[in-house]
Structure formats: C-alpha cells, structure tokens
Amino acid sequence: MTTADTPAPHRVDLADNTVSAQEIAAVTDVLSSGWLSAGPVTRDFERRFAAALDAPDAVAVSSGTAALHLALSALGIGPGDEVIVPSLTFVASAAMVTLQGGVPVFADVLSPGEPTLAPDDVARLMTERTKAVVVMHYGGYPARTREITDLARAHGVPVVEDAAHAPVVRTPDGALGTIGDIGCFSFFASKNMTTGEGGMVVARDPDVLERVRSARAHCLTRSTWDRMRTGTSDYDVPGLGLNYRPTEMASAIGRVQLARLPDDRRIRRELARRYHEMLQGVPGLTVPFATHQADTAHHLMAVVLPPGVPRPKVQELLKAAGIQTSVHYPPTHLLSYYRDVVAGRRDPATPEQRLPVTEALAGTLLSLPLHARMTADDVAYVAGRLTEAVKR
C-alpha cells in the first residue's frame, strides 16, 4: 500500500502518443468548418504524406486493416488465390486475404535477430497459385523487401508492403512502402504517428491506386465532398466498393503528427540505443536488429528471452514493478481460426507449412515499453528490472 511516506511505484507504459495542443487546435478548426467527412483536409494530408515518401500520391483510409483490404482487392485477389504472408505479424494480413476468399500461406522469418519474412521460405512456397506476397516491416525495421520483390516479380507476383510500423523510413531502395507494388500504413493509437484510427495506401501503379481511391468510397463517380462543393447531385457506381474513408478530424491530426514525426523519431532512436547498450550483457537474451545501422521507425523494443526463462513469470515480475509489456505477435497460423479453418482450404499441392523459427519465437518474444514520452531514466529502470527478472 502506498502512503505519504512511500513513493508511488515507477510506472512505464508500453506505448503512448504525443498528441498535444496542436492536434486539439487542428481538430477544433475542422469542427468549426462544418465539414467532417473526407474532404479538403484529407486530400492535403494525402499529398503531404506522399511527398514525405517521395511517392506520386497516396489515399487515406479508415485503418491499416482497411488499407490491406483495399490493396488486396485492387490486385484482384479472389477465391482460391494463395497469398504468402508472415505468420509473425498482426492477424489483419491473413484476415484480409481470407475475407477476399483467398488462402493465406504462412511463411517463416529469418532468425530471432531478424524476425522478418525469409526470402528463401517465400521462394519455397511460391507456386502457380500464388497471387501476391505480403512483406511486413517488423517493429519498424526494413524487411528484405528488394530481395523478395525481385523474387516475386520473376514469377509475375505483386508485393504488398505492410508498413504499419514504419512510416517515412528510408532505405537505399526507397522509402518503406514504395519498394513493392503497394504500401499500407497504419495510424492506430499506438503507432509512431497516430490519428486514433486511420491508415494510408501508396502504389507504384497509378491505376492500382485509383482503384483503391474509388473502392474506398463505394466506387461513387462523385464523392460527397465534390457533390456538395459543385452542387451536382448525380453519380454512378461502376463497381463494388466499401466505406473506408477517414474523417477530416483524423486527417487534421495526421498532418500535425506527420510534421512532428522526425522529432519523435529522434527520441525513439536514442531510447532504443540506450536499451541496446544496457541489455547487451544479459546472458542468453537476444535483442532483434541489434546490429542494424540504417534508418528505422524504432516502433517496437522487442527482446527474445533466454531458453528456459518463462515469459509469463517475467511479465508478472515486470507488471509488479509497474512496467507494461506485450507480445508481438502470437503466430497467426497457431490461432484457432487459421489452424482449424483456413488451413483446410489450402491446396494439397501447396508446399508443407513449416515455421520452425516462428514457432520457436512464439513463447520467447517480449515487447518492452518504447515511445517518445519516455525518458532515459525509464529505459534504465525497465532494463534493470528485466535483467533482474531474467536472472531470477
């Protein structure tokens, strides 16, 4: 029990955002304008985001999941089509493939030190039924996108980049999200930049991006904003679409967050550097991407616990110390729906699903707090308590 003579326990949340008076003012301006659905603020946000990636254009949507759904739809993924996806990612990738009637084919990751999609496993799983590959940039670190993209294009297969963790991360091959055929971003509340809920799509082919833009709003030939602005009420619907539009309030927040992203990233970079420095001597502990020197979003601070160290016990000890942790991610292919239902839809001729690295990581991955509101003292506290917990 905490008393006046006993200091409150140190608390470090897993994630936080940097919403401030600037975002509040931006939303207030939108509310005062009288137009709340996707309109001019959203269009400006799209253009600014595209410019930050050196992409020709972008389409804002209501979530990262919506971005993936629209991307797969724009590529024509349909019943029976196989899409290679990592299992070590959020369930949205496999879910959107399945929602299109396709079959997610789960691929392994490279190693505990580089838990991103393994190009060799993608090559092993590629068949004539493969219609797309989804590459996920785990924790904001670049996957081997160029290698996988070259492999996929040799088979005439498009690549979707799940860059939910990696907004405006540059590599020698270009910004993440622009190397493959379509890039999908998330602005969920815990992401590096947030709009509460929201997402963005970029595409190499302008026709593909236009299909995304159209399907985002029921394939209406005139948007609600255009009809209001011009006074024209007629429209046609030449295709089947959805309502995945963002709000103007979300886009207003997004513009502020995008401008603040470089400052937040500098903080994350320094915090991650301190984590790596303080954890490098913990026996048996693996810190993924420990030797990575290029640009990254520093979205997650994941560690791999030593063999034999029970993760639930470590999490319990850290929770008692006021430290919030999580797991990114429970492997999708082991979740009941994908294990029991989706697996039965795979073509018998598809190569056997073997994910030894992913399955070995399943019980050992642990995500530590990392966000731009943390301090160096927070990192030292978390690293110290984790070290103690592992040793115990």
VENGI-V615437 format. One record per residue. N is the residue number from 1. RES is the residue in one small letter. SS is DSSP state (A for helix, B for strand, O for the rest). PSI is psi in whole degrees, -180 to 180 (none if undefined). Layout:
BEGIN
N/RES/SS/PSI
N/RES/SS/PSI
END
This chain:
BEGIN
1/m/O/134
2/t/O/130
3/t/O/-179
4/a/O/-26
5/d/O/-6
6/t/O/119
7/p/O/146
8/a/O/145
9/p/O/148
10/h/O/133
11/r/O/131
12/v/B/113
13/d/O/151
14/l/O/-44
15/a/O/156
16/d/O/165
17/n/O/172
18/t/O/40
19/v/O/134
20/s/O/-168
21/a/A/-26
22/q/A/-44
23/e/A/-40
24/i/A/-43
25/a/A/-40
26/a/A/-41
27/v/A/-40
28/t/A/-40
29/d/A/-42
30/v/A/-46
31/l/A/-36
32/s/A/-23
33/s/A/-26
34/g/O/-6
35/w/O/116
36/l/O/-25
37/s/B/174
38/a/O/126
39/g/O/-139
40/p/A/-34
41/v/A/-41
42/t/A/-43
43/r/A/-38
44/d/A/-40
45/f/A/-44
46/e/A/-46
47/r/A/-39
48/r/A/-40
49/f/A/-44
50/a/A/-43
51/a/A/-37
52/a/A/-25
53/l/A/-2
54/d/O/35
55/a/O/151
56/p/O/-31
57/d/O/172
58/a/O/159
59/v/B/121
60/a/B/141
61/v/B/-180
62/s/O/-15
63/s/O/167
64/g/A/-34
65/t/A/-42
66/a/A/-39
67/a/A/-46
68/l/A/-42
69/h/A/-48
70/l/A/-37
71/a/A/-49
72/l/A/-37
73/s/A/-43
74/a/A/-28
75/l/O/-4
76/g/O/21
77/i/O/129
78/g/O/-168
79/p/O/129
80/g/O/-14
81/d/O/137
82/e/B/137
83/v/B/122
84/i/B/126
85/v/B/152
86/p/B/147
87/s/O/-30
88/l/O/73
89/t/O/175
90/f/O/151
91/v/O/-16
92/a/A/-38
93/s/A/-54
94/a/A/-35
95/a/A/-41
96/m/A/-33
97/v/A/-47
98/t/A/-40
99/l/A/-30
100/q/O/-3
101/g/O/0
102/g/O/179
103/v/B/116
104/p/B/130
105/v/B/114
106/f/B/131
107/a/B/158
108/d/O/169
109/v/B/170
110/l/B/-52
111/s/B/168
112/p/O/-31
113/g/O/-17
114/e/B/76
115/p/B/54
116/t/B/166
117/l/B/131
118/a/O/117
119/p/A/-39
120/d/A/-35
121/d/A/-35
122/v/A/-45
123/a/A/-41
124/r/A/-36
125/l/A/-10
126/m/O/126
127/t/O/-180
128/e/O/-16
129/r/O/-10
130/t/B/124
131/k/B/-9
132/a/B/161
133/v/B/133
134/v/B/121
135/v/B/129
136/m/B/132
137/h/O/88
138/y/A/125
139/g/A/9
140/g/A/4
141/y/O/138
142/p/O/130
143/a/O/176
144/r/O/64
145/t/A/-44
146/r/A/-44
147/e/A/-45
148/i/A/-39
149/t/A/-43
150/d/A/-42
151/l/A/-47
152/a/A/-42
153/r/A/-29
154/a/A/-23
155/h/O/5
156/g/O/29
157/v/O/129
158/p/B/157
159/v/B/129
160/v/B/124
161/e/B/118
162/d/B/95
163/a/O/33
164/a/O/-32
165/h/O/0
166/a/O/61
167/p/O/132
168/v/O/55
169/v/O/124
170/r/B/142
171/t/B/168
172/p/O/-23
173/d/O/-3
174/g/B/176
175/a/B/144
176/l/O/136
177/g/O/-17
178/t/O/1
179/i/O/-43
180/g/O/-156
181/d/O/-37
182/i/B/139
183/g/B/135
184/c/B/132
185/f/B/154
186/s/B/141
187/f/O/37
188/f/B/165
189/a/O/-29
190/s/O/0
191/k/O/170
192/n/O/-41
193/m/O/138
194/t/O/152
195/t/O/18
196/g/B/-70
197/e/O/151
198/g/O/168
199/g/B/-180
200/m/B/149
201/v/B/134
202/v/B/158
203/a/B/148
204/r/O/-39
205/d/O/119
206/p/A/-28
207/d/A/-38
208/v/A/-43
209/l/A/-36
210/e/A/-34
211/r/A/-38
212/v/A/-46
213/r/A/-41
214/s/A/-47
215/a/A/-23
216/r/O/-27
217/a/B/56
218/h/O/15
219/c/O/26
220/l/B/137
221/t/O/-18
222/r/O/126
223/s/O/163
224/t/A/-41
225/w/A/-44
226/d/A/-41
227/r/A/-39
228/m/A/-42
229/r/A/-37
230/t/A/-14
231/g/O/11
232/t/O/129
233/s/O/-12
234/d/O/150
235/y/O/165
236/d/O/165
237/v/B/92
238/p/O/-2
239/g/O/179
240/l/O/123
241/g/O/-170
242/l/O/173
243/n/B/90
244/y/O/28
245/r/O/148
246/p/O/172
247/t/B/161
248/e/A/-31
249/m/A/-44
250/a/A/-43
251/s/A/-34
252/a/A/-43
253/i/A/-42
254/g/A/-39
255/r/A/-42
256/v/A/-44
257/q/A/-39
258/l/A/-41
259/a/A/-32
260/r/A/-15
261/l/A/-44
262/p/A/-40
263/d/A/-44
264/d/A/-38
265/r/A/-35
266/r/A/-39
267/i/A/-47
268/r/A/-42
269/r/A/-43
270/e/A/-40
271/l/A/-42
272/a/A/-40
273/r/A/-42
274/r/A/-41
275/y/A/-51
276/h/A/-41
277/e/A/-42
278/m/A/-22
279/l/A/-7
280/q/O/-21
281/g/O/4
282/v/O/117
283/p/O/127
284/g/O/-9
285/l/O/133
286/t/B/131
287/v/O/108
288/p/O/146
289/f/O/27
290/a/O/-29
291/t/O/5
292/h/O/126
293/q/O/-18
294/a/O/-176
295/d/O/144
296/t/O/160
297/a/O/-14
298/h/O/50
299/h/O/-43
300/l/O/149
301/m/B/82
302/a/B/145
303/v/B/158
304/v/B/117
305/l/O/152
306/p/O/152
307/p/O/137
308/g/O/-9
309/v/O/117
310/p/O/119
311/r/A/-44
312/p/A/-38
313/k/A/-41
314/v/A/-45
315/q/A/-38
316/e/A/-44
317/l/A/-41
318/l/A/-39
319/k/A/-41
320/a/A/-26
321/a/O/6
322/g/O/18
323/i/B/122
324/q/O/135
325/t/O/172
326/s/B/-177
327/v/O/123
328/h/O/94
329/y/O/162
330/p/O/126
331/p/O/131
332/t/A/-38
333/h/A/-12
334/l/A/-8
335/l/O/145
336/s/A/-43
337/y/A/-42
338/y/A/-28
339/r/A/-40
340/d/A/-32
341/v/O/-57
342/v/A/-37
343/a/A/-32
344/g/A/-12
345/r/A/-9
346/r/O/145
347/d/O/134
348/p/O/-24
349/a/O/-8
350/t/O/138
351/p/O/149
352/e/O/141
353/q/O/109
354/r/O/114
355/l/O/63
356/p/A/-37
357/v/A/-48
358/t/A/-45
359/e/A/-33
360/a/A/-33
361/l/A/-20
362/a/O/-39
363/g/O/5
364/t/O/-16
365/l/B/140
366/l/B/129
367/s/B/126
368/l/B/162
369/p/O/137
370/l/O/116
371/h/O/166
372/a/O/-5
373/r/O/-4
374/m/O/163
375/t/O/169
376/a/A/-36
377/d/A/-37
378/d/A/-45
379/v/A/-45
380/a/A/-40
381/y/A/-49
382/v/A/-46
383/a/A/-40
384/g/A/-45
385/r/A/-36
386/l/A/-43
387/t/A/-44
388/e/A/-43
389/a/A/-41
390/v/A/-43
391/k/A/-32
392/r/O/none
END
